[in-house]
Amino acid sequence: MECSSDESEISDADIDDYVDKSYMDLKSGKNVVRLGNEKFRCPFCLGKKKQDYRYNELLQHAVGVGASNRAPKVRANHMALANLLKNDYTDAAGSLPSQQVVAPSNPPRPLPDQEVYVWPWMGILANVPAEQTEGDGASLMQQLADFNPLHFTSVYCSEGRYTGYAVVRFSKDWIGFKNALAFQNYFKSQHSGKTDWIAHGQEKYIFGWLAKEEDYKSGDAVGRFLSANGDLKTVSDLEQDLSRKTETLIASLSHQITAKSKYLVELECKYNQMNLSVKRAMEETDLLHKRYNEEMRNMQSAAREHSQRIFQETDQLRKQLDDKESAIERRSKQLSKFVAQTDMERRKLESEMKKNSEQNDSLHMARIEQQKSDKSVLKLVEKHKKEKEIALSKILQLEKQLDEKQQLELEIQQLRGRLRVVQHMEGEGVDVKKLTEELTEELNEKIEEMEDMEALNQALIIKERETNDELQEAKKELISGLSDLLGPRSNIGIKRMGELDERPFLTACKQRYGADEAVMKAAQICSKWQENLKDANWHPFKIVTIGGKTEQIINEDDEKLVGLKEELGDEVHSAVITALLEINEYNASGSYVVSELWNNKENRKASMQEALQHVLKQWKLHRRKR
């Protein structure tokens, strides 16, 4: 049976409001219900073959559909129709009782609160023809479709003979109870209930009622079937069971929610920490790239300038040699014209020619040596350039390895986080085992890749350390070999880092002790403070954070420094601080004086390239003077 409704649908929460609206439409005559004194029709079931009802038939139809599991709007319309019949058309009720049976609300309660029912809810059908039980009672199940029965069972006696009874089962919840009550009310309204069966059992139509305690304990075939497939319970018992199950479920869900909320907070904290670490790593990487690009530009510019200077000086020397050789040839031609002069003049001419020849040979040898020197200088420049390129390539490779290592560490942490999340997703429709195996396999591959990269990184670090040690040894040999050639007045010299300057001590001692004792006192005090600088237990530094980076600075409140400043003044105090900073920068672990290449003109540390350029320039000047 199909009931007409509007295209728009309503929710269960809006049923009451829609009942009032539909009731007002029926009352106003918008939908015609009454066809005559004793004839009525359902304005909401226009497709049904039967269009005329008696009062009690239409009322039972409206109550049954209103209590069924139909669409909310269909139920609301029929509930409004039932209200109209009970409130406005009571004159057509005739001898029918004024009280009609209405399906209960959710959760439904029978009028006697402690009435005992068979649970799961079951309806009993009596006087059922055997032909209607065929196919699991498909025809009867179709007729009872408005009450949503779940299963139909025919009842047989112990001898296997059909008893004429059948049992219809409903769902175990309150909706099933509601449908069972509607089932009972329907048969009762048709005068086919249990009391009617007891009074008129010989009638040929089907009777039906809701199974209760007296049916359960009857002892006949129906009673035995009910006791074998159900229990006796009251509505209060079911409500208490449901309440206990609900409380247990709520407690379990609350515990799970609390645990998962805590776990989510931990994951969020770990995510924030990981995000901050990645952000810092990216900032450091950008800074390294920026510094590398700037250093490359500076080195390329310096290399171009150095190469240009070498080529210019080589061209100038070659031009000077050519000019001198041309002058000697012209002089030789002039001397050849005076061959016929006197012996003395001839001997003098021979002597001058011999001298010019020797000079020419010397110039030729000098030119050859200059060419050799030019080749050596060019080889040295190329070797230095290649060493820088190799060092820079190693730095880039290390940076790339560091980026890849950080990326792998991030991926491993993300995979571990995903694996932990998947392990908590059991019961949520996800194949946890398969997903866990996939993530575990991917995690193991990333860890193996991480270990291989770590091994490669360690090999590169060892190679870099060996190269750095070789450069340091070369630097020490250069400093040792140039200590006699480089003086304090040259642009490039040797400075002893961490060694105290005696001049501020001598000046302070002259003012404090006089000129006679100043030299001796200055030497003693300077020697004492030089020993203090070597003391590893004295570390007058403090750590501060500037711009997000930690740095070591002088602790101005140190007792020794404060006493020195009060005793000998600011200049001596500044000399000691300068030596402290030099030792902390160049030899913090050993605390002793070390030699370093120094640019005296710009008062800064000199590179090996600057030292080599300076020595080459001094050698050229010395050769020209000879």
Secondary structure, DSSP 8 states (H G I E B T S, - for coil): ------SS---GGGHHHHHHHHHHHHHTTSS--B-SSS-B--TT-TTSS---B-HHHHHHHHHHHHTSSS-HHHHHHHHHHHHHHHHH-GGG-TTS-S-------SS---SSTT-EEEETTEEEEES--GGGGHHHHHHHHHHTGGG---EEEEEE-TTS-EEEEEEEE--SSHHHHHHHHHHHHHHHHTT-SHHHHHHSTT-SS-EEEE-BHHHHTS-SHHHHHHHHH-EEEEHHHHHHHHHHHHHHHHHHHHHHHHHHHHHHHHHHHHHHHHHHHHHHHHHHHHHHHHHHHHHHHHHHHHHHHHHHHHHHHHHHHHHHHHHHHHHHHHHHHHHHTTTTS-HHHHHHHHHHHHHHHHHHHHHHHHHHHHHHHHHHHHHHHHHHHHHHHHHHHHHHHHHHHHHHHHHHHHHHHHHHHHHHHHHT-TTSS--HHHHHHHHHHHHHHHHHHHHHHHHHHHHHHHHHHHHHHHHHHHHHHHHHHHTTT--TTSSEEEEEET---HHHHHHHHHHHH-HHHHHHHHHHHHHHHHHHHH-TT---EEEEEETTEEEEEE-TT-HHHHHHHHHH-HHHHHHHHHHHHHHHHH-TTT-S-EEEEEETTTTEE--HHHHHHHHHHHHHHHHHH-
